[in-house]
Amino acid sequence: MQVNILEAKTNLSNLVKLIETGKEDMVVIARYGKPVAKLVTYNDAPVSKRIGVAKGKLKSPEDLDKYNDEIAAMFGGTL
């Protein structure tokens, strides 16, 4: 992806987010259409993976679904 300097200044946080989330590998910043800088991930920084961050850290009770039928009946439905 290539952007001009004004766009990079205006949208810097959005461009960084694209890099952090892996949606873009790099953003090239250009002046008058000529590439002059490159925005890439910092090698030591892990890519953010917010979805699943608590996977395996939470435990649900064995009887979690105990009242499903009763709750469904309250809302006029069945399971």
Backbone as a ProteinNet text record, in pm:
[ID]
protein_1_A
[PRIMARY]
MQVNILEAKTNLSNLVKLIETGKEDMVVIARYGKPVAKLVTYNDAPVSKRIGVAKGKLKSPEDLDKYNDEIAAMFGGTL
[TERTIARY]
84.8	0	89.5	52.9	130	37	83.8	7.5	101	40.8	123.9	145.4	236.1	273.9	154.5	72.9	-42.2	-138.2	-165.7	-253.1	-191.6	-60.6	7.6	-2.8	15.9	5.3	-136.2	-233.8	-374	-420.6	-372.4	-423.2	-317.5	-219.9	-109.9	-157.5	-247.1	-290.9	-363	-441	-509.2	-409.2	-307	-204.6	-126.5	-95.3	-25.1	-112	-241.8	-332.7	-335.7	-332.5	-328.6	-204.2	-92.4	33	24.8	-22.5	-30.9	-117.5	-229.9	-323.9	-288.1	-185	-142.4	-223.2	-312.3	-390.8	-304.1	-194.4	-94.9	43	130.5	267.8	352.9	325	399.8	318.1	348	288.2	403.5	403	505.7	452.7	533.9	497.4	572.6	496.8	555.3	541	636.5	630.4	628.1	521.6	503	508.4	452.5	446.3	573.8	679.6	806.5	821.4	835.6	850.9	971.6	949.4	1059.1	1073.3	970.2	976.4	886.4	913.1	836.4	796.7	668.8	617	596.6	669.7	662.3	652.9	625.6	621.4	761.3	766.7	891.9	916.1	1031.3	1057.4	1027.4	1052.3	1031.2	887.5	805.7	668.3	577.6	508.1	416.2	294.6	240.9	118.9	3.9	-76.8	-189.2	-291.8	-330.7	-433.9	-534.3	-615	-707.2	-813.7	-861.6	-962.8	-895.4	-951.1	-895.9	-790.2	-776.1	-671.6	-690	-814	-839.9	-865.2	-840.8	-866.3	-790.9	-866.1	-807.3	-787.1	-820.6	-799.9	-927.5	-1041.2	-1169.5	-1233	-1296.6	-1365.6	-1512.3	-1599.3	-1742.7	-1790	-1893.2	-1943.9	-2007.2	-2004.7	-2060.8	-2209.6	-2283.3	-2427.5	-2465.5	-2380.9	-2402.6	-2535.3	-2569.6	-2691.4	-2812.9	-2801.3	-2905.7	-3043.1	-3047.2	-3174.6	-3212.6	-3148.1	-3176.2	-3322.7	-3383.1	-3523.4	-3615.2	-3588.1	-3669.5	-3659.4	-3540	-3519.9	-3584.1	-3570.5	-3634.1	-3784.7	-3843.3	-3987.9	-4032.9	-3951.9	-3985	-3997.7	-3920.7	-3922.7	-4010.7	-4089.7	-4185.1	-4124.2	-4009.1	-3945.2	-3908.7	-3855.2	-3806.2	-3668.8	-3593.9	-3460.7	-3464.6
-116.8	0	123.3	222.4	346	463.7	555.3	675.9	796.3	913.6	1033.2	1082.6	1175.7	1222	1280.5	1361.4	1422.3	1314.8	1215.3	1105.2	1027.3	1006	934.4	1012.3	1144.2	1226.7	1223.6	1233	1237.3	1104.1	994.1	860.5	770.6	829.2	748.5	636	665	559	447.6	480	377	294.2	360.4	287.7	193	239.1	153.4	33.4	55.7	-54.4	-158.4	-112.5	-206.2	-294.3	-234.9	-310	-404.9	-355	-437.6	-560.1	-543.9	-654.7	-746.9	-711.2	-795.7	-777.2	-677.3	-653.4	-596.8	-532.2	-483.7	-524.7	-567.1	-602.5	-477.8	-376.5	-251.6	-140	-18.1	100	186.2	218	303.1	446.6	537.5	678.8	749.3	821.7	885	1037.1	1103.4	1249	1272.1	1337.2	1361.4	1230.4	1123.6	994.6	912.3	967	893.9	837.8	705.6	645.2	701.3	741.4	795.8	727.5	656.1	588.2	465.8	375.5	252	228.1	198.4	165.9	14.8	-51.6	-197.7	-233.8	-360.3	-403.5	-402.3	-375.6	-384.5	-532.2	-584.9	-728.9	-794.5	-725.2	-784.4	-771.8	-694	-671.9	-780.6	-853.9	-955.8	-891.9	-957.7	-909.7	-929.5	-828.4	-833.2	-936.4	-1023.8	-1123.3	-1118.9	-1014.4	-993.1	-1102.4	-1152.2	-1257.1	-1384.8	-1444.7	-1565.9	-1542.4	-1417.6	-1384.2	-1459.5	-1493.1	-1562.3	-1712.3	-1762.1	-1903.3	-1993.1	-2083.3	-2177.3	-2122.6	-1994.9	-1933.6	-1926.6	-1950.1	-1943.4	-2081.9	-2110.5	-2238.6	-2211.4	-2284.1	-2269	-2384.7	-2358.8	-2464.8	-2577.7	-2695.8	-2813.3	-2797.1	-2726.6	-2712	-2580.2	-2530.1	-2402.6	-2400.7	-2509.5	-2516.6	-2568.1	-2574.4	-2633.4	-2567.5	-2435.9	-2364.2	-2319.5	-2372.9	-2330.9	-2346.9	-2461.9	-2485.1	-2386.7	-2362.7	-2270.6	-2126.7	-2085.9	-1950.4	-1938.7	-2040.1	-2037.8	-2027.8	-2100.1	-2094.7	-1954.3	-1885.2	-1747.8	-1654.2	-1683.8	-1598.9	-1657.9	-1758.2	-1815.3	-1909.6	-1961.8	-2052.9	-2183.5	-2272.5	-2400.6	-2425.2	-2508.6	-2543.9	-2674.1
0	0	0	-80.1	-85	-56.1	28	61.1	50.2	30.6	28	171.5	188.9	322.6	398.1	332.2	400.1	450.3	366.7	408	524.4	521	629	759.6	753.7	874.4	929.8	841.4	882.9	940	883.7	919.3	982	1049.8	1102.5	1193.4	1286.8	1378.6	1304.4	1202.2	1123.2	1043	989.8	914.9	1005.7	1126.5	1222.8	1259	1275.5	1308.4	1196.4	1070.8	957.7	964.5	1001.5	1014.2	1133.4	1248.6	1370.6	1351.2	1283.9	1267.9	1152.4	1077.5	967.1	840.9	835.5	714.1	602.9	639.5	543.5	594	502.8	540.1	557.6	473.5	481.9	418.1	460.4	400.7	351.9	224.4	165.1	166.3	217.8	222.6	109.6	28.1	-90.3	-84.9	-148.7	-167.2	-318.3	-364.3	-507.9	-586.9	-528.1	-596.1	-588.8	-528.3	-518.7	-376.7	-361.7	-229.8	-155.3	-28.3	51.9	187.8	231.6	361.8	359.1	454.6	461.8	607.3	629.9	762.2	767.3	858.5	871.2	1019	1048.4	1187.7	1246.8	1373.3	1447.2	1472.3	1438.5	1442.6	1576.4	1686.7	1818.1	1866.9	1797.6	1842.5	1785.9	1873	1823.1	1757.2	1657	1592.8	1690.1	1704.9	1798.1	1753.2	1844.6	1817	1930.5	1932.8	2042.7	2051.4	1940.4	1944.3	1993.3	2095.5	2151.2	2257.2	2301.5	2397.9	2530.8	2567.6	2694.3	2674.9	2555.6	2526	2624	2688.5	2782.4	2922.2	2945.4	3076.2	3158.9	3096.3	3166.7	3171.2	3283	3296.1	3325.2	3257.8	3281.5	3369.6	3449.8	3537.3	3456.1	3511.9	3445	3414.8	3503.1	3485.4	3417.1	3332.2	3265	3188	3125.4	3043.8	3120.9	3250.5	3335.5	3315.2	3300	3293.8	3152.2	3050.7	2913	2875.6	2906.7	2871	2942.4	3070.4	3148.9	3094.1	3060.4	3006.8	2868.7	2785.2	2653.1	2666.5	2762.7	2783.5	2825.6	2902.5	2943.3	2822.5	2720.1	2599.7	2490.1	2524.1	2430.5	2329.3	2355.3	2260.7	2325.9	2247.1	2298.4	2236.9	2301	2249.6	2176.3
[MASK]
+++++++++++++++++++++++++++++++++++++++++++++++++++++++++++++++++++++++++++++++

